[in-house]
Amino acid sequence: MCDDPDVPNVPARLHPLLYYDGDAMMPRRRLAPQADRSDFAMSGSRPQDKRETHPFSGPISDDADLSYDPTKDPTVRTIGVMGSAGGTLNAKIRERAYDLGVAIAKAGCVLITGACPGLPYDAARGARAAGGLSVGISPALSRSEHVVRYESPVDQYDVIIYTGSGLMGREVDNIHSSDIVIIAGGRSGTLGEFAIAYDEGKLIGILARSDGIADDLPDIVPRLRKKTGAQLVYEEDPEKLVARCIEVYQTEHYKHPSVFAENAGEEEPGWAGSRSSAQPAS
């Protein structure tokens, strides 16, 4: 046996980890559980070692499901909220953004935001308050840059992914990580996120009467004259918006994966947008 602190299952020191227990002033030592290395044996005697594998993959575990087809799975796992990160924010609209996060958490979905201030932050607060999982996708390289350079919060996220891609680059990650994208308020950055989601055939919810880009989309979308497979759902009430988006996704949209939408990019000069592109009359 090798007496090495960096190797697990060593009798002398079992890869110790440090943690703080309650009000303890000094860290305590916790031992990692012993691993059964036979689970990772490469003997070739197990059935999964004899399966045909994908290129560059190792042995496939017993629980791997190679028959999974995402076009037959209506599960909504992630909902992204994209919106105003700055400017003058109406208190009532901030409350509705908070309620968006609550509704997403209660629906059992993970909230995706740009880990920024403003309306997405309010949504993150709501999701966390309702016991949901909040994931932030940062433009920064590190936590320090996220806080100091981008002046963005860290307290309402279970996970922050530091992309190092800058503000424009991380917008793509925001959209790709979301099964459904919801637009609340917004300025030029939110318009960019909408454009990505629209071009890639996403299901897009619009928090109606939330100011900014969200309220301009009924005029913008008909002028795009481009079929991408994207569907738009307008709703003023946050809870109803989340429910309607999930319903549309589960009954229809999941069958047409974003990016791979049929006839994506086809232009029709007289096309006036999707059937749900018009904001309903009050």
C-alpha positions as CSV (number, residue, x, y, z in Angstrom):
1,M,0.0,0.0,0.0
2,C,1.2,3.5,-0.8
3,D,1.0,6.0,2.1
4,D,0.0,8.9,-0.1
5,P,-2.6,11.5,1.0
6,D,-3.7,12.1,-2.6
7,V,-4.7,8.4,-3.2
8,P,-8.0,7.1,-1.7
9,N,-8.2,3.8,0.2
10,V,-4.9,4.2,1.9
11,P,-5.0,2.9,5.5
12,A,-2.8,5.7,6.9
13,R,-4.8,8.6,5.5
14,L,-8.0,8.1,3.5
15,H,-8.0,11.2,1.4
16,P,-9.1,13.6,4.1
17,L,-11.4,16.5,3.4
18,L,-11.8,19.6,5.6
19,Y,-15.1,21.1,6.6
20,Y,-16.5,23.5,9.2
21,D,-19.0,22.0,11.7
22,G,-21.5,24.6,13.1
23,D,-19.8,27.2,15.2
24,A,-16.5,25.4,15.3
25,M,-13.5,27.7,14.9
26,M,-11.2,25.1,13.5
27,P,-12.0,22.9,10.5
28,R,-12.6,19.2,11.2
29,R,-11.4,16.3,9.1
30,R,-13.8,14.1,7.2
31,L,-12.7,10.9,5.5
32,A,-13.8,10.0,2.0
33,P,-15.8,6.7,1.7
34,Q,-14.0,3.7,0.5
35,A,-14.5,3.0,-3.2
36,D,-15.0,-0.5,-4.7
37,R,-12.5,-0.4,-7.5
38,S,-13.9,-3.6,-9.0
39,D,-16.7,-1.3,-10.3
40,F,-14.1,0.2,-12.6
41,A,-12.2,-2.9,-13.6
42,M,-11.3,-3.2,-17.3
43,S,-11.2,-7.0,-17.3
44,G,-13.5,-7.5,-20.3
45,S,-15.5,-10.1,-18.3
46,R,-18.6,-7.9,-17.8
47,P,-21.3,-7.8,-20.5
48,Q,-21.0,-4.0,-21.0
49,D,-17.3,-4.4,-21.9
50,K,-18.4,-6.3,-25.0
51,R,-20.9,-3.8,-26.3
52,E,-20.3,-1.7,-29.3
53,T,-19.3,1.8,-28.1
54,H,-19.4,5.2,-29.6
55,P,-16.1,6.6,-30.9
56,F,-13.7,7.7,-28.2
57,S,-15.8,6.2,-25.4
58,G,-14.9,3.7,-22.8
59,P,-16.9,0.8,-21.5
60,I,-20.6,1.7,-21.2
61,S,-22.1,1.4,-17.7
62,D,-25.0,-1.0,-17.1
63,D,-27.5,1.8,-16.6
64,A,-26.7,3.6,-19.9
65,D,-29.8,3.9,-22.1
66,L,-28.7,4.1,-25.7
67,S,-32.3,4.0,-26.9
68,Y,-33.1,7.5,-25.5
69,D,-34.7,9.8,-28.1
70,P,-35.1,13.4,-27.1
71,T,-37.8,13.9,-29.7
72,K,-40.0,11.6,-27.7
73,D,-39.3,13.1,-24.3
74,P,-41.7,16.0,-23.4
75,T,-40.0,16.7,-20.1
76,V,-39.2,20.4,-19.4
77,R,-36.0,20.5,-17.4
78,T,-34.8,24.0,-17.7
79,I,-36.4,27.4,-18.2
80,G,-34.3,30.5,-18.9
81,V,-35.4,34.0,-17.9
82,M,-33.7,36.7,-19.9
83,G,-34.4,40.4,-19.2
84,S,-33.4,43.8,-18.0
85,A,-30.2,43.8,-15.9
86,G,-30.1,47.5,-15.4
87,G,-31.9,50.8,-16.0
88,T,-35.0,51.9,-14.1
89,L,-36.9,48.9,-13.1
90,N,-40.6,49.2,-12.0
91,A,-41.2,47.6,-8.6
92,K,-44.4,45.9,-9.8
93,I,-42.5,44.3,-12.7
94,R,-39.7,43.2,-10.4
95,E,-42.4,41.5,-8.3
96,R,-43.7,39.7,-11.4
97,A,-40.1,38.6,-12.3
98,Y,-39.8,37.2,-8.7
99,D,-43.1,35.3,-9.3
100,L,-41.7,33.9,-12.5
101,G,-38.9,32.3,-10.5
102,V,-41.4,30.9,-8.0
103,A,-43.6,29.4,-10.7
104,I,-40.5,27.8,-12.4
105,A,-39.4,26.2,-9.2
106,K,-42.9,25.0,-8.4
107,A,-43.1,23.4,-11.8
108,G,-40.0,21.4,-10.9
109,C,-37.8,23.1,-13.5
110,V,-34.3,24.5,-13.1
111,L,-34.0,28.2,-13.6
112,I,-31.3,29.5,-16.0
113,T,-30.2,33.1,-16.0
114,G,-27.2,35.2,-17.0
115,A,-26.3,35.5,-13.3
116,C,-26.8,39.2,-13.6
117,P,-28.7,41.9,-11.6
118,G,-32.1,43.2,-12.4
119,L,-35.1,41.1,-13.4
120,P,-33.2,37.8,-13.9
121,Y,-31.8,38.2,-10.4
122,D,-35.4,38.8,-9.1
123,A,-36.4,35.5,-10.8
124,A,-33.4,33.8,-9.1
125,R,-34.5,35.1,-5.8
126,G,-38.0,33.7,-6.3
127,A,-36.8,30.3,-7.5
128,R,-34.5,29.9,-4.4
129,A,-37.3,31.1,-2.1
130,A,-39.6,28.4,-3.5
131,G,-36.9,25.7,-3.0
132,G,-35.9,25.5,-6.7
133,L,-32.5,25.1,-8.3
134,S,-31.0,28.3,-9.7
135,V,-28.1,28.2,-12.3
136,G,-26.3,31.3,-13.4
137,I,-24.2,31.5,-16.6
138,S,-21.7,34.2,-16.1
139,P,-19.8,36.2,-18.8
140,A,-16.7,36.3,-16.5
141,L,-13.7,34.1,-16.2
142,S,-13.9,33.8,-12.4
143,R,-16.0,34.8,-9.4
144,S,-13.7,37.8,-8.8
145,E,-14.2,39.1,-12.3
146,H,-17.9,38.3,-12.1
147,V,-18.3,40.5,-9.0
148,V,-15.7,43.2,-9.6
149,R,-15.8,43.8,-13.4
150,Y,-19.4,42.8,-14.2
151,E,-20.8,44.0,-10.8
152,S,-23.0,40.9,-10.7
153,P,-24.4,39.0,-7.7
154,V,-23.5,35.5,-6.5
155,D,-25.9,34.9,-3.6
156,Q,-29.0,33.5,-5.3
157,Y,-27.3,30.8,-7.4
158,D,-26.8,27.2,-6.5
159,V,-24.3,26.9,-9.4
160,I,-22.5,29.6,-11.5
161,I,-20.8,28.6,-14.7
162,Y,-18.0,31.0,-15.5
163,T,-17.8,31.0,-19.3
164,G,-15.2,33.7,-19.9
165,S,-17.1,34.5,-23.1
166,G,-18.1,38.0,-22.3
167,L,-21.6,39.4,-22.3
168,M,-22.4,38.5,-25.9
169,G,-20.7,35.1,-25.9
170,R,-22.6,33.9,-22.8
171,E,-25.9,34.7,-24.4
172,V,-25.5,31.7,-26.6
173,D,-24.9,29.5,-23.6
174,N,-28.0,30.9,-21.9
175,I,-30.2,30.0,-24.8
176,H,-28.7,26.6,-25.5
177,S,-29.1,25.6,-21.8
178,S,-32.8,26.4,-21.7
179,D,-35.6,24.2,-23.0
180,I,-37.9,27.2,-22.8
181,V,-36.8,30.9,-22.9
182,I,-38.8,33.6,-21.2
183,I,-38.3,37.3,-22.0
184,A,-39.1,39.9,-19.3
185,G,-38.5,43.6,-20.1
186,G,-35.1,43.9,-21.6
187,R,-32.8,46.1,-23.7
188,S,-30.3,45.4,-26.4
189,G,-28.8,42.4,-24.6
190,T,-32.2,40.8,-24.2
191,L,-33.0,41.5,-27.8
192,G,-29.8,39.6,-28.8
193,E,-30.9,36.6,-26.6
194,F,-34.3,36.7,-28.2
195,A,-32.8,36.7,-31.7
196,I,-30.7,33.6,-30.9
197,A,-33.7,31.8,-29.4
198,Y,-35.9,32.7,-32.3
199,D,-33.3,31.7,-35.0
200,E,-32.8,28.4,-33.2
201,G,-36.4,27.5,-33.1
202,K,-37.0,27.8,-29.3
203,L,-40.3,28.0,-27.5
204,I,-40.3,31.6,-26.2
205,G,-42.5,33.0,-23.5
206,I,-43.0,36.7,-23.3
207,L,-44.0,38.3,-20.0
208,A,-46.4,40.8,-21.5
209,R,-46.5,44.4,-20.3
210,S,-43.1,44.1,-18.6
211,D,-41.7,47.1,-20.5
212,G,-38.6,47.1,-22.8
213,I,-38.1,44.7,-25.6
214,A,-40.8,42.4,-24.4
215,D,-43.5,44.9,-25.2
216,D,-41.9,45.7,-28.6
217,L,-41.8,42.1,-29.8
218,P,-45.4,42.0,-31.2
219,D,-44.2,44.7,-33.7
220,I,-40.8,43.2,-34.3
221,V,-41.7,39.6,-35.0
222,P,-44.0,40.1,-38.0
223,R,-41.2,42.0,-39.7
224,L,-38.7,39.1,-39.4
225,R,-40.4,37.2,-42.2
226,K,-38.5,34.1,-41.4
227,K,-39.7,30.6,-40.3
228,T,-37.4,29.0,-37.8
229,G,-39.8,26.7,-35.9
230,A,-39.9,29.2,-32.9
231,Q,-43.2,29.6,-31.1
232,L,-44.1,32.6,-29.0
233,V,-46.5,32.6,-26.0
234,Y,-47.6,35.9,-24.6
235,E,-49.0,36.1,-21.0
236,E,-49.1,38.9,-18.4
237,D,-49.5,36.6,-15.4
238,P,-46.1,34.9,-14.5
239,E,-47.7,31.7,-13.2
240,K,-50.0,31.3,-16.2
241,L,-47.1,32.1,-18.6
242,V,-45.0,29.3,-17.2
243,A,-47.9,26.9,-17.2
244,R,-48.8,27.7,-20.8
245,C,-45.2,27.4,-22.0
246,I,-44.8,24.0,-20.4
247,E,-48.2,22.9,-21.9
248,V,-47.1,24.0,-25.4
249,Y,-43.7,22.3,-25.0
250,Q,-45.1,19.0,-23.7
251,T,-47.9,18.7,-26.3
252,E,-46.1,19.9,-29.4
253,H,-42.8,21.8,-29.3
254,Y,-40.6,19.0,-27.9
255,K,-41.2,17.1,-31.2
256,H,-39.3,19.8,-33.0
257,P,-35.9,20.2,-31.4
258,S,-34.4,23.7,-31.6
259,V,-31.6,24.3,-34.1
260,F,-32.7,21.2,-36.1
261,A,-36.2,22.6,-36.8
262,E,-37.6,21.6,-40.2
263,N,-37.1,24.3,-42.9
264,A,-35.3,26.5,-40.4
265,G,-34.2,29.8,-42.0
266,E,-36.8,29.7,-44.8
267,E,-37.9,33.1,-45.7
268,E,-41.4,34.0,-46.7
269,P,-41.9,37.7,-47.7
270,G,-45.6,37.7,-46.7
271,W,-45.3,35.7,-43.6
272,A,-46.6,37.5,-40.5
273,G,-45.1,35.4,-37.7
274,S,-46.2,32.4,-35.8
275,R,-49.9,31.9,-34.9
276,S,-49.0,33.0,-31.3
277,S,-46.9,36.0,-32.3
278,A,-49.6,38.5,-31.7
279,Q,-50.0,39.9,-28.2
280,P,-53.6,39.2,-27.0
281,A,-55.9,42.1,-26.5
282,S,-56.5,43.1,-22.9
